Amino acid sequence: MLFLGYVAAAILGAIFGSYATLFAYRIPKQESCFGRYFGPKSRCPNCNTIIRTRELIPIINWFFTRGKCVSCGAKIPKTFLFIELATTVLFMIFYSKFSFSENFIIFSLMSVSLVIAIAIDYHNKFIPNEILTTILILGLVERVLEDNSIIPVILSAAFGVILSSLFYKVFYKNGAGFLKSQNQAFSYAKFIIIASVCFNINLFLLYFLAVLSIFTVIIILGKSLKRDNFSLGFSLLMPFIWLIICSPF
């Protein structure tokens, strides 16, 4: 029975990961993310051929096609495979931790949003507001269910506002160009505030310390990392994922 639970969690994770690739591709382009129902069907960006349903089987199809479009042979970004594999693994981890419960639903959906955020930030160097809002809502629901009160959320959020302002000033205003745009800096600062809503004060301070440590190491490494295509969102997103996996919720 336990084995079947892991299989079901893996299948759910792969399916959500397949849809997540659509969101990761279309949100930065401001296109509809509801494909066949309210927007354009999925197409190859190179030859514009509609991708058939049988070609959208998550993970497996990527290996069958060797990561290429079946029509024109254009390479499919490895980011898509990363998203599908990551959501599959995370769903299995949360099943092992929560079984199929309300916490499994909340944290699995949150993990999908976080993986989308990593993929978008990797290519575009910012975290879109749609993803930030989704994580905020899920985190707020989890905190209220856990604490049975809004007061602890307000207190930890107050810390988040203060520390996110400090982060913005240190790493954008005085950060020697490591954050390339105000939009990138704002999205990272907003994510820190969201983390303060999702975690209690102790966990949030641990999270912020981890973020500061990673950013400090990057700055110490110096100019070799200061290139236009370098993204820093993983420094905020990976500690967040680590905490929701390891913390005793």
C-alpha positions in Angstrom: 0.0 0.0 0.0 2.9 2.3 0.9 4.5 1.6 -2.5 1.3 2.4 -4.3 1.2 5.7 -2.4 4.6 6.7 -3.6 3.7 5.7 -7.2 0.6 7.8 -7.0 2.5 10.8 -5.6 5.2 10.4 -8.4 2.5 10.3 -11.1 0.8 13.4 -9.6 4.1 15.2 -9.4 5.0 14.4 -13.0 1.6 15.6 -14.2 1.8 18.8 -12.3 5.4 19.2 -13.5 4.2 18.9 -17.1 1.7 21.7 -16.6 4.4 23.7 -14.7 6.6 23.7 -17.8 3.8 25.5 -19.6 3.5 28.1 -16.8 7.3 28.6 -16.7 7.4 29.2 -20.5 4.3 31.4 -20.8 4.2 33.6 -17.7 7.2 35.7 -18.7 5.7 36.1 -22.2 2.4 37.1 -20.6 0.5 34.4 -22.6 -2.5 32.4 -21.4 -1.5 29.4 -19.3 -4.7 27.5 -19.9 -3.8 26.0 -23.3 -6.5 24.1 -25.0 -9.3 25.8 -23.1 -8.6 29.6 -22.9 -5.4 30.1 -24.8 -3.2 28.9 -27.7 -2.4 25.2 -27.9 1.2 24.2 -27.0 3.5 24.6 -30.0 7.1 24.2 -30.8 8.6 27.7 -30.6 10.9 26.9 -33.5 8.6 25.4 -36.2 5.2 26.4 -34.6 3.9 22.8 -34.9 1.1 22.0 -32.4 2.4 19.5 -29.8 0.0 16.5 -29.7 -1.3 15.2 -26.4 0.6 11.9 -26.7 3.8 13.9 -27.0 3.2 15.6 -23.6 3.7 12.5 -21.4 6.0 14.0 -18.7 9.6 12.8 -18.3 9.2 9.7 -20.4 8.5 11.6 -23.6 11.6 13.8 -23.1 13.8 10.7 -23.2 12.0 9.1 -26.1 12.4 12.2 -28.2 16.0 12.8 -26.8 14.9 16.3 -25.8 14.0 17.4 -29.4 10.9 18.4 -31.3 9.6 15.5 -33.3 8.8 17.8 -36.2 11.9 20.0 -36.7 14.4 18.5 -34.3 14.8 21.7 -32.3 16.1 21.1 -28.8 13.7 21.2 -25.9 15.1 23.2 -23.0 16.5 21.0 -20.3 14.7 23.3 -17.9 11.5 21.5 -18.8 13.0 18.2 -17.8 14.3 19.7 -14.6 10.8 21.0 -13.7 9.1 17.6 -14.3 11.8 15.7 -12.3 11.9 18.2 -9.5 8.1 18.2 -8.9 8.0 14.4 -9.1 10.7 14.0 -6.5 9.2 16.7 -4.2 5.7 15.2 -4.4 7.2 11.9 -3.3 9.1 13.6 -0.4 6.0 15.3 0.8 4.0 12.0 0.6 6.7 10.4 2.8 6.4 13.2 5.3 2.6 13.9 5.3 1.0 11.0 3.5 -2.1 12.2 1.5 -3.2 15.0 3.8 -4.0 18.7 3.7 -0.3 19.4 4.4 0.6 17.2 1.4 -1.7 19.3 -0.8 -0.4 22.7 0.5 3.3 21.9 0.3 3.1 20.0 -3.0 1.4 22.9 -4.7 3.9 25.3 -3.1 6.7 23.2 -4.4 5.3 23.4 -7.9 5.2 27.2 -7.6 8.8 27.2 -6.3 10.1 25.1 -9.1 8.4 27.3 -11.6 10.0 30.3 -9.9 13.5 28.7 -10.2 13.0 28.0 -13.9 11.7 31.5 -14.7 14.4 33.2 -12.6 17.1 31.2 -14.3 16.1 32.5 -17.8 14.7 35.9 -16.9 16.3 36.9 -13.6 13.1 37.8 -11.7 10.2 36.0 -9.9 6.9 37.0 -11.4 4.1 38.4 -9.2 1.7 35.5 -10.1 4.1 33.0 -8.6 4.8 35.1 -5.6 1.1 35.6 -4.9 0.4 31.8 -5.2 3.2 31.0 -2.7 2.0 33.7 -0.3 -1.6 32.4 -0.3 -0.5 28.8 0.3 2.0 29.8 3.0 -0.6 31.9 4.7 -3.1 29.1 4.7 -0.6 26.7 6.2 0.5 29.2 8.9 -3.1 29.8 10.0 -3.9 26.1 10.1 -0.7 25.5 12.1 -1.0 28.4 14.6 -4.8 28.8 14.7 -4.1 32.5 14.8 -3.1 35.4 12.6 -1.0 37.1 15.3 2.2 35.0 14.9 2.0 35.6 11.1 1.9 39.4 11.6 4.9 39.3 14.0 7.0 37.2 11.6 5.9 39.3 8.6 7.1 42.4 10.5 10.6 40.9 10.7 10.3 40.0 7.0 9.6 43.6 6.0 12.6 44.9 8.0 15.1 42.3 6.8 13.9 42.4 3.2 14.5 46.2 3.2 18.0 45.5 4.5 18.6 42.9 1.8 17.4 45.3 -0.9 19.7 48.1 0.4 22.8 45.9 0.8 22.6 43.7 -2.3 21.0 46.1 -4.8 21.8 49.6 -3.8 25.3 48.7 -2.5 25.7 45.3 -4.2 28.2 46.2 -6.9 25.9 45.2 -9.6 25.1 41.6 -8.6 21.4 42.3 -9.0 21.0 43.6 -12.5 17.7 45.4 -12.3 15.3 47.0 -9.8 12.6 44.5 -10.9 14.9 41.6 -10.0 15.7 43.2 -6.6 12.1 43.9 -5.8 11.0 40.4 -6.6 13.7 38.9 -4.4 12.8 41.3 -1.6 9.1 40.4 -1.9 10.0 36.7 -1.7 11.8 37.3 1.5 8.7 38.9 3.0 6.6 35.9 1.8 9.1 33.6 3.5 8.5 35.5 6.7 4.8 34.7 6.3 5.4 31.1 5.6 7.8 30.4 8.5 7.6 31.2 12.2 10.2 33.8 13.5 12.9 31.2 14.4 12.7 29.4 11.0 12.5 32.6 9.1 15.7 33.9 10.8 17.4 30.6 9.9 16.2 31.0 6.4 17.4 34.6 6.1 20.8 33.6 7.6 21.1 31.0 4.9 20.2 33.5 2.2 22.8 36.0 3.5 25.5 33.3 3.7 24.9 32.3 0.1 24.9 35.9 -1.2 28.0 36.7 0.8 29.9 33.7 -0.7 28.8 34.8 -4.2 30.1 38.3 -3.6 33.4 37.0 -2.1 33.9 34.8 -5.2 34.0 38.1 -7.1 33.9 39.4 -10.6 34.0 35.9 -12.3 30.3 35.6 -11.4 29.3 39.1 -12.6 27.9 38.2 -16.0 24.6 39.2 -17.6 23.2 35.6 -17.7 23.8 34.9 -14.0 20.7 34.4 -11.9 20.6 34.5 -8.1 17.0 33.4 -7.4 18.2 29.9 -6.4 19.9 31.6 -3.4 16.5 32.5 -2.0 14.4 29.6 -3.4 16.6 26.6 -2.5 16.9 27.4 1.2 13.1 27.8 1.2 12.6 24.4 -0.3 15.2 22.8 2.1 13.3 24.3 5.1 9.9 23.1 4.1 11.3 19.6 3.5 13.3 19.4 6.8 11.2 21.5 9.2 8.8 19.6 11.6 5.5 21.1 10.4 
